[in-house]
Amino acid sequence: MFWYFVKLLILLPLVGGMAFGALWLWRKYQPGMIAGQDGRSLKLLEALPMGTFGKLAVVEFEGKKILLSVTRGRIEKIAEGDPYRAR
């Protein structure tokens, strides 16, 4: 019984650390994240989940900001704005 608790005290933090590390790596290297888009002509500025399968996304293309509705089978342009206009 003693060895069971020793293994539990060693393996539980190890498994927890591995799960935390895997989640951290998945978030850091997930495709479509905002970091690392300096040289691209199309940039994802922000994405907001809306419900189970939908997202609102703001992208910048050729100097214009575009608000998109993204679902599983469809992408629609909702609005287009000028990034140089006063906020």
N, CA and C atoms as a LAMMPS dump frame, in Angstrom:
ITEM: TIMESTEP
0
ITEM: NUMBER OF ATOMS
261
ITEM: BOX BOUNDS ff ff ff
-5.0000000000000000e+02 5.0000000000000000e+02
-5.0000000000000000e+02 5.0000000000000000e+02
-5.0000000000000000e+02 5.0000000000000000e+02
ITEM: ATOMS id mol type element x y z
1 1 1 N 0.817 -1.196 0
2 1 2 C 0 0 0
3 1 3 C 0.864 1.264 0
4 2 1 N 2.006 1.173 0.689
5 2 2 C 2.911 2.313 0.741
6 2 3 C 3.436 2.672 -0.65
7 3 1 N 3.817 1.653 -1.449
8 3 2 C 4.352 1.899 -2.785
9 3 3 C 3.304 2.499 -3.712
10 4 1 N 2.062 2.177 -3.485
11 4 2 C 0.97 2.765 -4.282
12 4 3 C 0.944 4.277 -4.098
13 5 1 N 1.064 4.742 -2.859
14 5 2 C 1.044 6.182 -2.602
15 5 3 C 2.314 6.869 -3.109
16 6 1 N 3.433 6.183 -3.038
17 6 2 C 4.675 6.744 -3.573
18 6 3 C 4.557 6.933 -5.078
19 7 1 N 4.045 5.916 -5.777
20 7 2 C 3.861 6.024 -7.234
21 7 3 C 2.843 7.117 -7.568
22 8 1 N 1.793 7.203 -6.763
23 8 2 C 0.765 8.22 -6.983
24 8 3 C 1.345 9.619 -6.832
25 9 1 N 2.159 9.836 -5.817
26 9 2 C 2.766 11.149 -5.587
27 9 3 C 3.775 11.521 -6.67
28 10 1 N 4.382 10.54 -7.294
29 10 2 C 5.343 10.816 -8.364
30 10 3 C 4.642 10.977 -9.703
31 11 1 N 3.724 10.079 -10.032
32 11 2 C 3.127 10.058 -11.361
33 11 3 C 2.03 11.101 -11.563
34 12 1 N 1.299 11.434 -10.52
35 12 2 C 0.214 12.403 -10.685
36 12 3 C 0.718 13.779 -11.135
37 13 1 N 1.738 14.364 -10.488
38 13 2 C 2.259 15.644 -11.001
39 13 3 C 2.895 15.501 -12.39
40 14 1 N 3.497 14.35 -12.66
41 14 2 C 4.112 14.123 -13.968
42 14 3 C 3.06 14.13 -15.077
43 15 1 N 1.97 13.417 -14.88
44 15 2 C 0.894 13.38 -15.879
45 15 3 C 0.236 14.742 -16.003
46 16 1 N 0.035 15.419 -14.879
47 16 2 C -0.537 16.771 -14.929
48 16 3 C 0.356 17.742 -15.682
49 17 1 N 1.653 17.664 -15.451
50 17 2 C 2.6 18.524 -16.172
51 17 3 C 2.633 18.231 -17.657
52 18 1 N 2.533 16.963 -18.02
53 18 2 C 2.51 16.603 -19.443
54 18 3 C 1.236 17.122 -20.108
55 19 1 N 0.096 17.045 -19.421
56 19 2 C -1.152 17.556 -19.983
57 19 3 C -1.07 19.07 -20.149
58 20 1 N -0.549 19.757 -19.138
59 20 2 C -0.389 21.21 -19.232
60 20 3 C 0.551 21.589 -20.374
61 21 1 N 1.66 20.874 -20.502
62 21 2 C 2.614 21.149 -21.583
63 21 3 C 2.018 20.91 -22.959
64 22 1 N 1.227 19.849 -23.091
65 22 2 C 0.595 19.573 -24.385
66 22 3 C -0.399 20.667 -24.751
67 23 1 N -1.183 21.124 -23.786
68 23 2 C -2.128 22.209 -24.063
69 23 3 C -1.413 23.506 -24.391
70 24 1 N -0.307 23.784 -23.703
71 24 2 C 0.456 24.995 -23.971
72 24 3 C 1.045 24.954 -25.388
73 25 1 N 1.609 23.807 -25.78
74 25 2 C 2.172 23.676 -27.13
75 25 3 C 1.089 23.783 -28.202
76 26 1 N -0.078 23.171 -27.957
77 26 2 C -1.167 23.244 -28.935
78 26 3 C -1.603 24.684 -29.135
79 27 1 N -1.711 25.437 -28.044
80 27 2 C -2.13 26.836 -28.172
81 27 3 C -1.049 27.677 -28.849
82 28 1 N 0.2 27.433 -28.543
83 28 2 C 1.295 28.222 -29.115
84 28 3 C 1.452 27.992 -30.612
85 29 1 N 1.298 26.751 -31.056
86 29 2 C 1.54 26.428 -32.46
87 29 3 C 0.262 26.144 -33.247
88 30 1 N -0.88 26.58 -32.726
89 30 2 C -2.149 26.38 -33.429
90 30 3 C -2.157 27.216 -34.706
91 31 1 N -2.561 26.63 -35.857
92 31 2 C -2.604 27.396 -37.097
93 31 3 C -3.614 28.53 -37.011
94 32 1 N -3.27 29.644 -37.636
95 32 2 C -4.193 30.769 -37.675
96 32 3 C -4.064 31.723 -36.514
97 33 1 N -3.076 31.538 -35.684
98 33 2 C -2.909 32.454 -34.565
99 33 3 C -2.339 33.773 -35.067
100 34 1 N -2.472 34.818 -34.278
101 34 2 C -2.146 36.174 -34.702
102 34 3 C -0.639 36.377 -34.866
103 35 1 N 0.201 35.749 -34.059
104 35 2 C 1.643 35.974 -34.116
105 35 3 C 2.245 35.446 -35.424
106 36 1 N 3.27 36.124 -35.925
107 36 2 C 4.007 35.656 -37.085
108 36 3 C 3.355 35.947 -38.417
109 37 1 N 2.646 37.061 -38.534
110 37 2 C 1.967 37.393 -39.787
111 37 3 C 2.512 38.679 -40.4
112 38 1 N 3.762 39.017 -40.127
113 38 2 C 4.297 40.293 -40.571
114 38 3 C 4.405 40.422 -42.085
115 39 1 N 4.854 39.391 -42.79
116 39 2 C 5.082 39.492 -44.218
117 39 3 C 3.897 39.099 -45.082
118 40 1 N 2.761 38.825 -44.52
119 40 2 C 1.612 38.347 -45.291
120 40 3 C 0.73 39.492 -45.758
121 41 1 N 0.051 39.295 -46.874
122 41 2 C -0.891 40.306 -47.355
123 41 3 C -2.26 40.139 -46.719
124 42 1 N -2.539 38.964 -46.184
125 42 2 C -3.792 38.694 -45.477
126 42 3 C -3.449 38.4 -44.022
127 43 1 N -4.011 39.203 -43.106
128 43 2 C -3.7 39.038 -41.684
129 43 3 C -4.982 38.819 -40.9
130 44 1 N -4.964 37.848 -40.01
131 44 2 C -6.063 37.622 -39.082
132 44 3 C -5.824 38.512 -37.879
133 45 1 N -6.685 39.508 -37.687
134 45 2 C -6.506 40.439 -36.585
135 45 3 C -7.148 39.942 -35.301
136 46 1 N -8.345 39.348 -35.43
137 46 2 C -9.049 38.868 -34.246
138 46 3 C -10.104 37.854 -34.653
139 47 1 N -10.373 36.9 -33.78
140 47 2 C -11.425 35.908 -34.013
141 47 3 C -12.18 35.706 -32.709
142 48 1 N -13.505 35.688 -32.79
143 48 2 C -14.357 35.55 -31.618
144 48 3 C -15.329 34.402 -31.833
145 49 1 N -15.285 33.366 -30.993
146 49 2 C -16.225 32.249 -31.162
147 49 3 C -17.656 32.696 -30.873
148 50 1 N -18.576 32.258 -31.712
149 50 2 C -19.995 32.576 -31.539
150 50 3 C -20.77 31.263 -31.617
151 51 1 N -21.076 30.675 -30.499
152 51 2 C -21.808 29.42 -30.5
153 51 3 C -20.882 28.235 -30.711
154 52 1 N -21.477 27.126 -31.111
155 52 2 C -20.728 25.884 -31.229
156 52 3 C -19.849 25.837 -32.465
157 53 1 N -20.367 26.258 -33.61
158 53 2 C -19.624 26.096 -34.862
159 53 3 C -19.285 27.406 -35.555
160 54 1 N -19.673 28.543 -35.025
161 54 2 C -19.469 29.803 -35.726
162 54 3 C -18.417 30.683 -35.081
163 55 1 N -17.849 31.584 -35.883
164 55 2 C -16.875 32.565 -35.417
165 55 3 C -17.101 33.869 -36.15
166 56 1 N -16.779 34.96 -35.502
167 56 2 C -16.634 36.244 -36.165
168 56 3 C -15.145 36.516 -36.257
169 57 1 N -14.689 36.908 -37.421
170 57 2 C -13.264 37.138 -37.624
171 57 3 C -13.057 38.484 -38.306
172 58 1 N -12.039 39.199 -37.869
173 58 2 C -11.627 40.445 -38.513
174 58 3 C -10.299 40.165 -39.193
175 59 1 N -10.264 40.349 -40.517
176 59 2 C -9.038 40.162 -41.285
177 59 3 C -8.679 41.469 -41.97
178 60 1 N -7.404 41.626 -42.246
179 60 2 C -6.946 42.802 -42.986
180 60 3 C -6.392 42.336 -44.321
181 61 1 N -6.904 42.932 -45.402
182 61 2 C -6.465 42.579 -46.745
183 61 3 C -6.352 43.854 -47.565
184 62 1 N -5.172 44.079 -48.135
185 62 2 C -4.88 45.267 -48.941
186 62 3 C -5.277 46.553 -48.238
187 63 1 N -4.961 46.646 -46.952
188 63 2 C -5.202 47.87 -46.204
189 63 3 C -6.618 48.061 -45.711
190 64 1 N -7.493 47.103 -45.914
191 64 2 C -8.875 47.23 -45.451
192 64 3 C -9.173 46.146 -44.441
193 65 1 N -9.958 46.498 -43.426
194 65 2 C -10.398 45.526 -42.439
195 65 3 C -11.752 44.976 -42.865
196 66 1 N -11.89 43.655 -42.81
197 66 2 C -13.11 42.979 -43.249
198 66 3 C -13.61 42.112 -42.097
199 67 1 N -14.899 42.252 -41.759
200 67 2 C -15.535 41.428 -40.737
201 67 3 C -16.203 40.254 -41.424
202 68 1 N -15.83 39.032 -41.02
203 68 2 C -16.34 37.817 -41.646
204 68 3 C -17.116 36.976 -40.639
205 69 1 N -18.145 36.321 -41.133
206 69 2 C -18.865 35.307 -40.374
207 69 3 C -18.395 33.959 -40.903
208 70 1 N -17.84 33.134 -40.026
209 70 2 C -17.274 31.857 -40.44
210 70 3 C -18.035 30.739 -39.74
211 71 1 N -18.638 29.851 -40.526
212 71 2 C -19.289 28.658 -39.988
213 71 3 C -18.665 27.448 -40.663
214 72 1 N -19.183 26.274 -40.354
215 72 2 C -18.604 25.052 -40.915
216 72 3 C -18.617 25.033 -42.439
217 73 1 N -19.704 25.39 -43.045
218 73 2 C -19.802 25.269 -44.493
219 73 3 C -19.862 26.587 -45.233
220 74 1 N -19.592 27.718 -44.547
221 74 2 C -19.824 28.998 -45.198
222 74 3 C -18.97 30.107 -44.579
223 75 1 N -18.516 31.034 -45.42
224 75 2 C -17.828 32.244 -44.973
225 75 3 C -18.503 33.414 -45.666
226 76 1 N -18.98 34.375 -44.879
227 76 2 C -19.683 35.533 -45.444
228 76 3 C -19.045 36.822 -44.96
229 77 1 N -18.968 37.799 -45.872
230 77 2 C -18.489 39.122 -45.503
231 77 3 C -19.649 39.895 -44.887
232 78 1 N -19.469 40.392 -43.675
233 78 2 C -20.515 41.148 -42.998
234 78 3 C -20.319 42.637 -43.197
235 79 1 N -19.089 43.112 -43.015
236 79 2 C -18.822 44.546 -43.148
237 79 3 C -17.378 44.748 -43.577
238 80 1 N -17.132 45.937 -44.114
239 80 2 C -15.791 46.309 -44.554
240 80 3 C -15.513 47.702 -44.024
241 81 1 N -14.338 47.893 -43.449
242 81 2 C -14.02 49.191 -42.863
243 81 3 C -12.675 49.703 -43.33
244 82 1 N -12.455 50.991 -43.1
245 82 2 C -11.214 51.651 -43.45
246 82 3 C -10.35 51.722 -42.195
247 83 1 N -9.155 51.127 -42.192
248 83 2 C -8.342 51.118 -40.97
249 83 3 C -7.765 52.478 -40.619
250 84 1 N -7.778 53.413 -41.558
251 84 2 C -7.18 54.724 -41.307
252 84 3 C -8.174 55.713 -40.737
253 85 1 N -9.442 55.338 -40.675
254 85 2 C -10.463 56.21 -40.112
255 85 3 C -10.261 56.318 -38.613
256 86 1 N -10.569 57.476 -38.031
257 86 2 C -10.398 57.681 -36.595
258 86 3 C -11.263 56.722 -35.806
259 87 1 N -10.692 56.219 -34.717
260 87 2 C -11.425 55.244 -33.897
261 87 3 C -12.16 55.928 -32.79
